[in-house]
Amino acid sequence: MRGEIAPHRVGEPSPLIFHLTVALSAYGQALAMAPRADSPDFPWLPALAPDRETVAGLDQTEITAEVAARLQAMMTGIETWQRHPYRRSLDEAPAIWSDGCTRLRDFGAVPGATRPDGPPVLVVPSLINRPYILDLLKGRSLLRWLAAQGFRPLLVDWGEPGPEEVGFSLDTYGERRLVPALAAARALAGRPVPVIGYCMGGTLAVGLAARVPEDVAALVTIGAPWNFARGIGIAGALRTLIRSRGAERFEQLLKSMGAAFGLVPVTFLQSLFALVNPMQAAMKFQKLARLDPASPAAELFVALEDWLADGVPMPAAAASDLLVGWQIRNLTGSEDWRFLGQRVVPSEIRAPTLVVCGESDSIAPPSLARPLASVLPHAAIRVARTGHVGMIIGSEARTAVWRPLGDFLRTYGS
């Protein structure tokens, strides 16, 4: 597949130099270490360790050829993505409320919705990425599936921060955007409404259910991080990054970026995610190189990679709340997080709750997400055999997450 690189994919995946350097370094180290592969102290991963006879006398020429082939496959995959003809074509759902850059989008009004006036459900996505991961492709849209089931999903589309939002903290987002959006949903329903939160949107939804309980009929969190005490995933990468400098200096770094650029840049946030699994880009683009570019699997890959590359900068105060307050200081898990003016105490939440986490989630691993279910008095937990994004758009999402979610909403939100 040839053709021009799509303008929105030039220089991607970001940070491109990081992904290329990591792959070169990792494969170079593997090549250098190969002659010692049969040593008793060779650092094999337990799942990969062969017997010493199998790896004795490894041919360096063959290993070099394999390293070159993998690097070439990575580059081929990146080029395949950059030149792929896919472009997002789903129309945005209409906005029924807005303030600043934030819109409340009505998926009861999209084609395929069976009850435009059905029971409203407020959906809260992450602030870090665009919300259309919940509406990625035809047949891979949780929001359109819910609309086809007779619900009226109302998506909080945070938008890209502008001059009005530059100074926003997470608390400001809650007060100025989330609470009014919930009020708009309740006004349509004439009663309390269910709230679904994905990723950090799930954590914010917990804060909303704790602080505005009279408007929340039921609560669902999907891949929502809560207790960062174990320090794995993003929290682990952050702690490794700032261990020698301390949280205060990292906070100052975020403030400095905000002062210099207005917002914390997308590239900085993407770099933090890349630290969680530095070789992920190499492996996934090698996978794309093996796919037929015209196949549905390749189209899904490209659509997802486009979304990942389409990041959103954050106000410095909100970024500090997320990266330092939650991830480093664990204010959520220690119940010291203040949202909408008061501490968030999950044990006081009376709404029936469904906590969904992914068994192979690297962003909000079960050790971060499962503790939430243990502190909510009316929570059921569901562990899906998938990853963070797979819970929303993966091949198992409909069975493992969407249908149980629909059943829960029919019980508590109709």
Beta strands, then each sheet from edge to edge (+ up, - down):
strand 1: 95-99
strand 2: 102-106
strand 3: 120-124
strand 4: 152-157
strand 5: 193-198
strand 6: 216-222
strand 7: 338-339
strand 8: 342-343
strand 9: 353-358
strand 10: 379-384
sheet 1: 1+ 2- 4+ 3+ 5+ 6+ 9+ 10+
sheet 2: 7+ 8-
end
